[in-house]
Amino acid sequence: MLPALGEATTPLVDKVISKVASDAGAPTAKTCRSVISGVLALAVRRGALMVNPVREVEAIESPKKPPRSISEELVDWFAALRADKQAVRKDLPDLTLFICRRDAASGRRWRSCGTRWT
């Protein structure tokens, strides 16, 4: 095992992690980087390596999702809700906007109202 650890260089680790990122995706590559870093950190603590080569590997960037916008249908619905005096009196436009912002971001619909659909 010692000769194999001695061959762990930054370019080799970078190549392995890049290959994992291209084959399996950024989240898997991040996990792989963490595991390799932990193993090599133990090797450094035990004296098998002088430095942990993973420290010099560049951070793995996950692709950012584009921002989502609301549909025209929802814009029209909000306009109609704001125009309805009874809905405004019952604070439905504000409640609806709160629900859309909070629950859509978390993926849990109607949690804001304390209700659950079964």
C-alpha positions in Angstrom: 0.0 0.0 0.0 2.8 2.4 0.7 4.1 2.6 -2.9 0.6 3.3 -4.1 0.2 6.2 -1.7 3.6 7.5 -2.7 2.3 7.8 -6.2 -0.7 10.0 -5.2 0.3 13.3 -6.8 -1.8 16.4 -7.3 -2.0 15.9 -11.1 -3.1 12.2 -10.6 -5.8 13.1 -8.1 -7.0 16.0 -10.3 -7.2 13.6 -13.2 -9.2 11.1 -11.3 -11.6 13.7 -9.8 -12.1 15.3 -13.3 -12.9 11.9 -14.8 -15.5 11.2 -12.1 -17.0 14.7 -12.6 -17.3 14.1 -16.4 -18.7 10.6 -16.0 -20.9 10.9 -12.9 -21.4 14.6 -12.3 -20.2 17.3 -9.9 -22.0 16.1 -6.8 -20.4 12.6 -7.1 -17.0 14.2 -7.8 -17.3 16.3 -4.7 -18.0 13.2 -2.6 -15.0 11.4 -4.3 -12.8 14.4 -3.5 -13.8 14.3 0.1 -13.2 10.6 0.5 -9.8 10.8 -1.2 -8.9 13.8 0.9 -9.8 12.0 4.1 -7.8 8.9 3.2 -4.7 10.9 2.2 -5.1 13.1 5.3 -4.8 9.9 7.4 -1.7 8.9 5.3 -0.2 12.3 6.1 -0.9 11.9 9.8 0.6 8.4 9.8 3.7 9.6 7.9 3.1 7.8 4.6 2.9 11.1 2.8 4.4 14.5 3.4 1.5 16.5 2.1 -2.1 15.9 1.1 -2.2 16.4 -2.7 -5.9 16.9 -2.7 -5.5 20.3 -1.1 -4.1 21.6 -4.3 -6.9 20.3 -6.5 -9.2 23.0 -7.7 -12.7 23.2 -6.2 -15.5 21.4 -8.2 -18.1 23.8 -9.5 -21.7 22.5 -9.8 -23.6 23.9 -12.7 -25.9 26.7 -11.6 -29.6 26.3 -12.4 -31.0 29.3 -14.2 -33.5 31.4 -12.2 -37.1 30.5 -12.7 -39.7 33.1 -13.4 -43.4 32.9 -12.9 -45.7 32.1 -15.9 -47.9 34.6 -17.6 -50.9 32.7 -16.3 -49.7 33.2 -12.7 -49.1 36.9 -13.4 -52.6 37.3 -14.7 -54.0 35.4 -11.7 -52.2 37.7 -9.2 -53.5 40.7 -11.0 -57.1 39.4 -10.8 -56.6 38.5 -7.2 -55.4 42.1 -6.4 -58.3 43.5 -8.3 -60.8 41.5 -6.2 -61.8 43.7 -3.2 -63.0 40.7 -1.1 -59.7 38.8 -1.7 -57.7 41.9 -0.8 -59.8 42.4 2.4 -58.9 38.8 3.4 -55.2 39.3 2.5 -55.3 36.6 -0.1 -52.8 38.3 -2.5 -50.2 38.6 0.2 -50.8 35.1 1.5 -50.6 33.7 -2.0 -47.4 35.5 -2.8 -45.9 34.2 0.5 -46.9 30.7 -0.3 -45.5 30.9 -3.9 -42.2 32.2 -2.7 -41.6 30.0 0.3 -43.2 26.8 -0.7 -42.0 26.8 -4.3 -38.4 27.4 -3.1 -38.6 24.5 -0.7 -40.8 22.2 -2.9 -43.3 21.8 -0.1 -46.7 23.1 -1.1 -49.1 24.5 1.4 -46.7 24.0 4.3 -47.0 27.8 5.0 -50.6 27.4 5.9 -50.0 24.4 8.1 -52.2 22.2 5.9 -51.4 18.9 4.2 -53.1 17.4 1.2 -53.7 13.7 1.5 
